[in-house]
Amino acid sequence: MNSKWMSIPAMLVFAGLGGCASMSSDECANSDWRAVGYEDGSNGYPTDRFGGRRKACAKHGVTADFQAYQSGRQEGLVEFCQPTRGFNLGTSGRNYNGVCDVALEEEFLDAYRVGHELYSLRANVNNANSQIHSREREIKRTKSLMRTKEVELISDGTETQRRLILLADLKDLSERKGQLESEIEGLIADRARHEYELRAFKVTVAEYGY
């Protein structure tokens, strides 16, 4: 990856503490703090996570070893702050916590932006599908309700005043059905556009080995 990806629009979210840092008494007493730090670093967790671990262990009367933790975390961050990991982080829609060293961050962020753009384009297609299905379900419910009201309308036992109400209801339901059908047409066009954008971007991504 190179800096040309910097021109690709994508949202970067720098989040705070990620995951749960709670630890049991046994975990605190028996932890290899270097290994704990390595695990946190390789998962891209910020240094704030150690604060949570320190507080949890303090409750059990155990002092966390920050030096060992930080040493392991730095090693873990070298593994985390690779372009491939950045790309995977972006495609999963997860947040980047701003943890990478300057020497590694540029290529990591370039790849993250590409991955996040791919995630966003996929989300656009999925969102359009979800909205289409939602409106199709409402049309189905509307048609069912219309049939029920039509049966009542033609029933011999239905009074005149009730028929007037049913006719008004049927008019409203018919208009709503038409509105939903129109919205579906628009959403299908949107989905087609999003699918085209996704396919085109996938070709570009593949050229960079992802």
Buried (B, 14 or more C-beta within 10 A) or exposed (E): BEEEBEEEEBEEEEEEBBEEBEBEEEBBEEBEBBBBBBBBBBBBBBBEBBBBBBEBBEEEEBEBBBEBBBBBBEBBBBEBBBBEBBBBBBBEBBBBBEBBEEEBBBBBBBBBBBBBBBBBBBBBBEBBBEBBEBBEEBBEEBEEBBEEBEEBBEEEEBEEEEBEBBEEBBEEBEEBBEEBEEBBEEBEEBBEEBBEBBEEBBEBBEEBEB
